Amino acid sequence: MQSIHQFQLKGLKTDSVNFADFKGKKIMLVNVASECGLTPQYTQLQEMYEAYKDKIVIVGCPANNFGAQEPGSDEQIEQFCSLKYGVSFPMTTKISVEGDDMHELYRFATQKALNGLEDSEVKWNFQKYIFDEAGMLIKVIAPTVQPADDAVLEALGI
């Protein structure tokens, strides 16, 4: 069975986001957007990352798939996230999370044949995919569920 640890993407602030670096920590993968009604979730995501970064990693993947709500360049996205929300958790460059051009990371996250847990589709911005310390998918959480919700905290073990 494959794990999320096989993936490496170009980072917004760093040369790369290498998921193998996160072995031994739970990972919450979130597709994010700057102009979405759910964008304020960045606040809770950052708070969780700061409080629990010894146990979990949050990785944001900017995507413009829903309502064209992430129209900016990688530089504009990085500036927005840093200035408005103080984001310090790893962020990838903008990718596609659905459709024919879906990034391979999200093919893995959404296909049971690859992730071993379940088939899913990314319903909107801020959908959460939670992986265990070995990189295996353990939970898919709807976009409207706040990051600090009990269901998320329980899945992350915090």
Secondary structure, 3 states (H helix, E strand, C coil): CCCHHHCEECECCCCCEEHHHHCCCEEEEEEECCCCCCCCHHHHHHHHHHHHCCCEEEEEEECCCCCCCCCCCHHHHHHHHHHHHCCCCCEECCCCCCCCCCCHHHHHHHCHHHHCCCCCCCCCCCCEEEECCCCCEEEEECCCCCCCCHHHHHHHCC
